[in-house]
Amino acid sequence: MIQWATVLLVIASLLALAIAGVRMVRGPTDADRIVALDIFLAAGIALSVAASLLTERTVFLDVGIGLALVGFVGTIGWARLVQRASPAESTEEHS
């Protein structure tokens, strides 16, 4: 049962990576690219969980936790950078 779930997890992660890759290249805004990077991180976490299930070693779960922490901080950082890069747009919306 775990092997089938792991195979489905890997397939779903690869599909998410493909879709996020398209969004990364074609994304019309920086926000689209940031979300695509976040999807890359989520797929990396899912693949580390799959590796942990297949090898029955918990070290891959530690890698997934590390990716989740770095991804969260990175996403917040990129969002603030994009927000600061376009102050003219935010002042126009409020006027």
N, C-alpha and C positions, 0 to 999 in steps of 0.2 A: 504494500500500500504506500509506504513512504517513497519508494522509487518512482511510482507513477506521479505522485504529488511533486516530487523533485523535478521530474521531466517537464511537467506542466509549468512549474515555476520558472524553469530555465527558458522554455519556449515563450512564456509571457514576458519575461525580462528582455529577451532578444527582440521581440516585437516592439516593446516599449523603447528600446534603444534605437531601433530603425525609425520609428515615428519621431522620436526626439531629435535624431540626426537630421531629418528633413526640416523640422521646425528650427533647428539651430542654423541651418543654411538659408532657409527661405523666410525666417521670421521677420516680419516687417518692423518690429520694434525691439528695443533692448529688453523689455519685459518678457517678450516671447523667448528670447535667448536665455534669460535667467531661469525661466520655468523649464526650458529644455535641459539646462545644466542640472537642475534639481531632479529631473526625471532620470538623468544619467546616474546621479548619486543613488536614487531609490533603486534603480536596477542593479547597481553595484552591491547594495545592501542585500537585495534579494538573491543575487548570485552567491554572495558569501554565506547566506543562510542555506542555500542549496548545497554548497560545498560542505558545510558543516553536517548536513543531513546525510550526504553520500559517504563521507569519510568517517562519520561518527566521532569527530573531534570538535571540541568546543573552542579551539583557538580561532576558528573562522568566525564565530559569533563575536569575539573580541574585535576582530577586524570590522565587522558590520557595525558594532557600537561606535567604533572610532570614526568610521565613514559618516554615520548619522550625526555625530557631534560636529565634525568638520563641515559637513554639508549645511547644517543649520546655521552655523556662524558665517559660513561663506555666503549663503543666500541672503542673510540679513545685511551683510556688508555690501553685496552687489546692489541690493535694493536701495540702500542709503546712498550709494554712489550715483545711481541713476537718478534718484530724487534730487540730489544736490546739483547734478549736471544740467538739469533743466529747470532752473528757478523761474524763468520767464513764463513757462507754460502754467505753473501753479498760480502765479499772480494774475494771469489773464483769466483763469477759471473763476476766481473769487470776485473779480470786478464786474 
